[in-house]
Amino acid sequence: MRRLLCAALIVASSIGIIVIPAVADDSSSKVFLSFDYSDNSSPPSASNGTFNVIVDVLPGDATGQIRMFAVAPASTNDSNIVCRFQWINQSQAECAFNFPDPGVWAIHSQYVVAPQTDVVAVAVTNLRVLN
């Protein structure tokens, strides 16, 4: 079996083919965050009231916690809305924001590997809230 594996590696390297397993590099702790909306065909928008925002965490086997917060539009005197840190569940975290006023709210998400550790990944999107 070893000879077959060595022969396959020599043949593959001689013709420029290299295969690396997807989990071969444990030293890379890159985590990517993306926002998920029900309709990705247009910019995200909501009406005043509750609106759920979902953050997808990639790679899918990432563990840790996500916190989201919404920064109020400058034209309002509203405070920022903060969702507490929550554990990633099936590669996602979800927060229900209750927007008191219309405008463009900046939605931030932050990823930590474990509680009480530094933020290692962030994502930001804008959400237009209508009347």
Secondary structure as a PSIPRED ss2 file (coil, helix, strand):
# PSIPRED VFORMAT (PSIPRED V4.0)

   1 M C   1.000  0.000  0.000
   2 R H   0.000  1.000  0.000
   3 R H   0.000  1.000  0.000
   4 L H   0.000  1.000  0.000
   5 L H   0.000  1.000  0.000
   6 C H   0.000  1.000  0.000
   7 A H   0.000  1.000  0.000
   8 A H   0.000  1.000  0.000
   9 L H   0.000  1.000  0.000
  10 I H   0.000  1.000  0.000
  11 V H   0.000  1.000  0.000
  12 A H   0.000  1.000  0.000
  13 S H   0.000  1.000  0.000
  14 S H   0.000  1.000  0.000
  15 I C   1.000  0.000  0.000
  16 G C   1.000  0.000  0.000
  17 I C   1.000  0.000  0.000
  18 I C   1.000  0.000  0.000
  19 V C   1.000  0.000  0.000
  20 I C   1.000  0.000  0.000
  21 P C   1.000  0.000  0.000
  22 A C   1.000  0.000  0.000
  23 V C   1.000  0.000  0.000
  24 A C   1.000  0.000  0.000
  25 D C   1.000  0.000  0.000
  26 D C   1.000  0.000  0.000
  27 S C   1.000  0.000  0.000
  28 S C   1.000  0.000  0.000
  29 S C   1.000  0.000  0.000
  30 K C   1.000  0.000  0.000
  31 V C   1.000  0.000  0.000
  32 F E   0.000  0.000  1.000
  33 L E   0.000  0.000  1.000
  34 S E   0.000  0.000  1.000
  35 F E   0.000  0.000  1.000
  36 D E   0.000  0.000  1.000
  37 Y C   1.000  0.000  0.000
  38 S C   1.000  0.000  0.000
  39 D C   1.000  0.000  0.000
  40 N C   1.000  0.000  0.000
  41 S C   1.000  0.000  0.000
  42 S C   1.000  0.000  0.000
  43 P C   1.000  0.000  0.000
  44 P C   1.000  0.000  0.000
  45 S E   0.000  0.000  1.000
  46 A E   0.000  0.000  1.000
  47 S E   0.000  0.000  1.000
  48 N C   1.000  0.000  0.000
  49 G E   0.000  0.000  1.000
  50 T E   0.000  0.000  1.000
  51 F E   0.000  0.000  1.000
  52 N E   0.000  0.000  1.000
  53 V E   0.000  0.000  1.000
  54 I E   0.000  0.000  1.000
  55 V E   0.000  0.000  1.000
  56 D E   0.000  0.000  1.000
  57 V E   0.000  0.000  1.000
  58 L E   0.000  0.000  1.000
  59 P C   1.000  0.000  0.000
  60 G C   1.000  0.000  0.000
  61 D C   1.000  0.000  0.000
  62 A C   1.000  0.000  0.000
  63 T C   1.000  0.000  0.000
  64 G C   1.000  0.000  0.000
  65 Q E   0.000  0.000  1.000
  66 I E   0.000  0.000  1.000
  67 R E   0.000  0.000  1.000
  68 M E   0.000  0.000  1.000
  69 F E   0.000  0.000  1.000
  70 A E   0.000  0.000  1.000
  71 V E   0.000  0.000  1.000
  72 A C   1.000  0.000  0.000
  73 P C   1.000  0.000  0.000
  74 A C   1.000  0.000  0.000
  75 S C   1.000  0.000  0.000
  76 T C   1.000  0.000  0.000
  77 N C   1.000  0.000  0.000
  78 D C   1.000  0.000  0.000
  79 S C   1.000  0.000  0.000
  80 N C   1.000  0.000  0.000
  81 I E   0.000  0.000  1.000
  82 V E   0.000  0.000  1.000
  83 C E   0.000  0.000  1.000
  84 R E   0.000  0.000  1.000
  85 F E   0.000  0.000  1.000
  86 Q E   0.000  0.000  1.000
  87 W E   0.000  0.000  1.000
  88 I C   1.000  0.000  0.000
  89 N E   0.000  0.000  1.000
  90 Q C   1.000  0.000  0.000
  91 S C   1.000  0.000  0.000
  92 Q E   0.000  0.000  1.000
  93 A E   0.000  0.000  1.000
  94 E E   0.000  0.000  1.000
  95 C E   0.000  0.000  1.000
  96 A E   0.000  0.000  1.000
  97 F E   0.000  0.000  1.000
  98 N E   0.000  0.000  1.000
  99 F E   0.000  0.000  1.000
 100 P C   1.000  0.000  0.000
 101 D C   1.000  0.000  0.000
 102 P C   1.000  0.000  0.000
 103 G E   0.000  0.000  1.000
 104 V E   0.000  0.000  1.000
 105 W E   0.000  0.000  1.000
 106 A E   0.000  0.000  1.000
 107 I E   0.000  0.000  1.000
 108 H E   0.000  0.000  1.000
 109 S E   0.000  0.000  1.000
 110 Q E   0.000  0.000  1.000
 111 Y E   0.000  0.000  1.000
 112 V E   0.000  0.000  1.000
 113 V C   1.000  0.000  0.000
 114 A C   1.000  0.000  0.000
 115 P C   1.000  0.000  0.000
 116 Q C   1.000  0.000  0.000
 117 T C   1.000  0.000  0.000
 118 D C   1.000  0.000  0.000
 119 V C   1.000  0.000  0.000
 120 V C   1.000  0.000  0.000
 121 A E   0.000  0.000  1.000
 122 V E   0.000  0.000  1.000
 123 A E   0.000  0.000  1.000
 124 V E   0.000  0.000  1.000
 125 T E   0.000  0.000  1.000
 126 N E   0.000  0.000  1.000
 127 L E   0.000  0.000  1.000
 128 R E   0.000  0.000  1.000
 129 V E   0.000  0.000  1.000
 130 L E   0.000  0.000  1.000
 131 N C   1.000  0.000  0.000
